[in-house]
Amino acid sequence: MEYVKNDRNVTYTPLRIEVLQPGTLVAAVVAVCVAQMALAIPAVLNGLFQQDLGPSSAQLTWISDSFLVPVCILELTFGVLGDLFGRKRLLVGGALVLAAGMAIGALTPVAALPAGTRLEVLWAGQIIAGLGAAAIFPTSLAMIAAGTYSASARARSVSIWAAALSAGNCASPLLGGLAARFRFGSDPLAGWKWAFIVVLVLALISAVISARAARDSSSPEGRSLDWAGQATVAVALFALLYAFVQGPTSGWRSLPILSGLIISVIFLVLFILVERRSEAPLLRLDFFYNRNFAAASVVTVIGMFAFLGTAYSTSIRLSAIQGFSPLKTATAFVFLNGVALVQLPVTIRLLERYSPKWPLCTGLVLMAGGALWLSAIPATDMSLAPVIAPFILVGSGFALALSALTAVAVNTAPNHLAGMASGSTNMLRDFGFTLGPAIIGAVALSQAAAGIRQKLAASPTLHDAYVAFLSSPAHVPAAQRAAVEGAVRAVTSGPLGANAVPATVTTPAGQVVPFNPVQRVAFNALSHSYSLGFLLCGAAALLAALVTVVAFRAGADEDLPDLEELLDA
């Protein structure tokens, strides 16, 4: 694309207009749908991960966050790379790297090897898959933004892109639940690997569609690689996320956690200083002089934290606490995410007719209502029926909020900075996504562990039974010792492990005998603590809605020139 410089605004005006083609739109929405499937699929498999790999609470959280961390850290950089070298190759390459990561995850060794080794392989696959998704998310949005030149056209395209992301959220649990029903080789607990294989195949299909249907675009003028900016923001984000994920395990006052928090603050300040002095910054800080962009940035982090915190709490509640099968858990997620597709025409109409402020505020209020509703439903209710209506509220609100926030972000920047704008909004969204499981998991599991300790301290009978259980491997036949030792390790690993080991077992003679004395205590503690998690998510969504009402200016970002105006210029 050719540009002339506009000195007054320090931007570029295109001399030749590249209108978004149907093939490019299809390639972009398929790619983002597959990337979101890969991001979301561990949520429905948490129960199977717990059974097969026996992770601690922090290790279980890292299965999801090892994917999200590279996504969050590298999206700004991939936005620049797409602007410089072409977005099509990033869309294709990102899908191929995503497929490679899924392949590594599916090749996680069998149960004969140590659990730590198996987890390390799975984490490595998730990290590589996250690298691919980090390329796909900003690139797919930038290709759409670069080809739309009016507020109405961009509203339609962004709403379709956001609906594709929600479709990935919806499809991944369903496909994961179906795939996990089949045995994977000789390991009866490794059916979750089929879900990774499904995403692998879809990622390869996405790469083919992008290679054949997408039209390349780039905007290298005024852009260059900002290594100092990338290094400082990467260290800041990683240190912060590490502190939040590891805090419950290592202790919030431990040296590694305090060091992580301090390092994150120092490097965030360094990032701001570097970007202020850079001639071609990774992120133009003057974007934040725009009141709506600044407000949208804050609301994106808080709102997406609220959504994925709710989704994470839902996943843990249904699979790891209540013990629902992956398919039954997936059914619930269909109601949580599928509503975005149904209401797509409504979302497009609202964004075309009204300022993004009002759909955004409405969406956040709906999310808050659904999360607060879920907090009042105890886990002792083993039916899906009570949670369907609040799931629909949360899903509907998320669809409205995501579309509105994305529209505000990409409308703020000129088209030649589409990669930067899409990279920033995706980074902020996925930063909120990463914080959701980390913070809610930290709070909920800390509360559950404290509740279990209180029950043990208050009941001498329960405490004595627990001590006897811990010493039980020494008193069982040699053939059963390994299994009992594994059960003891699971119970002592944290509240989720304590809930996963049954309260009673059946002997070879058919007699039911007591086994894990704290299973019911752990179940009740987890039910209460994850209800608190839903409550925190609802409060966060309400806070984001309040920021929207106070800080957003209606109509302020609807000054995009029409395509006809650009052609006549």
Buried (B, 14 or more C-beta within 10 A) or exposed (E): BEBEEEEEEEBBBBEEEBEBBEBBBBBBBBBBBBBBBBBBBBBBBBBBBBBBBBBBBBBBBBBBBBBBBBBBBBBBBBBBBBBBEBBBBBBBBBBBBBBBBBBBBBEBBEBEEEBEEBBEBBBBBBBBBBBBBBBBBBBBBBBBBBBBBBBBBBBBBBBBBBBBBBBBBBBBBBBBBBBBEEEBEEBEBBBBBBBBBBBBEBBBBBBEBBBEBBBBBBBBBBBBEBEBBBBBBBBBBBBBBBBBBBBBBBEBEBEEBBEBBEBBEBBBEBBBEBBEEBEEBBBBEEBBEBEBBBBBBBBBBBBBBBBBBBBBBBBBBBBBBBBBBBBBBBBBBBBBBBBBBEBBEBBBBBBBEBBBBBBBBBBBBBBBBBBBBBBEBEBEEEEBEBBBEBBBBBBBBBBBBBBBBBBBBBBBBBBBBBBBBBBBBBBBBBBBBBBBBBBBBBBBBBBBBEBBEEBBEEBEEBBEBBEEBEEBBEEEEEEEBEEBBBBBBBBEBBBBBBBBBEBEBEEEEEEEEEBBBBBBBBBBBBBBBBBBBBBBBBBBBBBBBBBBEEBBEEEBBBEBBEBEEBEEE
